[in-house]
Amino acid sequence: MTEDVQRHSVHTLVFRSLKRSHDMFLSNHGFLAPIDEKAEKVKKTVKARDCYGLVFDRVKRNNTLKLHSAERDLNLQHGAIQDGVNYTSDATMVAEGALVPASAVSGTGVVHIPAPATGNTVQSIIPRRAPAMPKPKWHAPWKLYRVISGHLGWVRCVAVEPGNEWFATGSADRVIKIWDLASGHLKVSLTGHISSVRGLAVSARHPYLFSCGEDRQVKCWDLEYNKVIRHYHGHLSAVYTLALHPNIDVLVTAGRDATCRVWDMRTKANVHTLTGHTNTIASVVCQAAEPQIVTGSHDCTIRLWDLAAGKSKATLTNHKKSVRSLVFHPTLYMFASASPDNIKQWKCPDGKFIQNLPGHNAIINCLAVNPEGVLVSGADNGTLHCWDWRTGYNFQRLQAPVQPGSMDSESGIFSMIFDQSGSRLLTTEADKTIKIYKEDDTATEETHPIHWRPEILKRRKY
């Protein structure tokens, strides 16, 4: 009697087959297949030959040359010691490539004969020079030549227009004033903010002036009509700083809500909200190259941002105190940051630490640098320090005089900027004035020498 075979669907049969296979290989399911060493070796050889085949022959040739030169030097030195005679190299050898002529060491019979100079030969005979601090470039000292008054409150920010004909200042009296740069005369006053104006920027691409303030407002002024044409809404607290991108129509603002907001200048759209800082952002700067946005905050960090992705690329934590100011060098691919503990210089795009500029022991509110390599720092106590950018040499220290009738405690410097030529420095201060400095034309290297001590090497403190 034959038994009836139970019929199953294809789906059930496939599932059972899968389950049997799974149960069979379950014990070694998590193990990788054994590595075939021979196959791995062949793979690495093929890959190395494919990527570096062009340089393999050169490396072999250089190694052979090194070996031959080392053997020859060894034989010559042994021969000189055994025979007790002075060996001199042929004139042809000296002429062909010796970096140093053969010379006998006094009192011994040993002569050091350098190997012929080849592409990659290491010259071990020439002593390595001790590292030396490069000599600072001489800069003329700066002197005060004009004081402009007119604001009724602390002057918090300044911006120079690209044509270098006028500049704008924003103050705690809620007014933006535009001044003639050559004469210092007031051209126009713009009212509209309902609290202190904290940041200004003039567009190089449009006839627009941008302002931000403690009233959480970011305004775009049309300078052909002297009227506000756009508002950028989004910040939850006071807006302390703003910057314009040099190449695209993008405005970047930041402030007390610890966020940096990227706006489309025309549509007023909030393109990115850059979050990551844990305290007030005091300074933001923009450039065309990477990183396009850099922010400094009271949380003691500096962040480098990827503008396209809207994310943080790097966080620099070297500062121990609030970072209140940042500035890009106009020609070098570098930037500087200011904090009460130090001024630090960094290299783009990764934020590599370069050097410290110690000595300005105060709360540094602002930095400015010109194409000549003069870096100026301004502090809450009214002191101005001038530095040589390359070496970090502090070549001048100034104390800004307060306006007659003001108290000495009102000598704080809140912001500063060089004009477009780099020959005039504008500072805005707590005594309600704008001060303009220029280089002293009468100064020379003899009257104001560089007090440079090359034997004292600066230590890199992180």
DALIN-V289038 format. One record per helix or strand. SS is the DSSP state (~ for helix, > for strand). FROM is the first residue (numbers start at 1). TO is the last residue. Records with the same first field share a line. If there is no record, write none. Layout:
SS = FROM-TO, FROM-TO
This chain:
~ = 10-25, 37-83, 91-96, 408-410
> = 103-104, 111-112, 142-149, 155-160, 166-171, 175-180, 186-191, 197-202, 208-213, 218-222, 227-231, 239-244, 250-255, 260-264, 270-274, 281-286, 293-297, 302-306, 311-316, 323-328, 334-339, 342-347, 352-357, 364-369, 374-379, 383-388, 394-399, 413-418, 424-429, 433-439
